[in-house]
């Protein structure tokens, strides 16, 4: 498994932001998003884009995101992303995203990474 291979991620693994904050656990993984569940009593779910996957640590049952806690808190993650699938670490499903699909029309911005100190 490579450092960002989405294939081996399992439900229940911890999800951490780029600045080290735990934001919940993996509920579901597809080639376009990672569904993250947080909270015990009043739970919430976030559909984070799979392109935000920074690393996978199977030995710790943990994944890391390229998004910071602030980006996760301020973003609207209530719906699955309309981005095409990942180009690394996950299979491409070209049939699901044809050339005339509006999701392929606009370039996908790369998530900003925090500055390295």
Helices and strands as residue ranges (DSSP letters): G 6-8, E 14-16, E 22-29, E 33-38, E 44-49, G 50-52, E 53-57, E 62-65, H 69-74, G 94-96, G 102-104
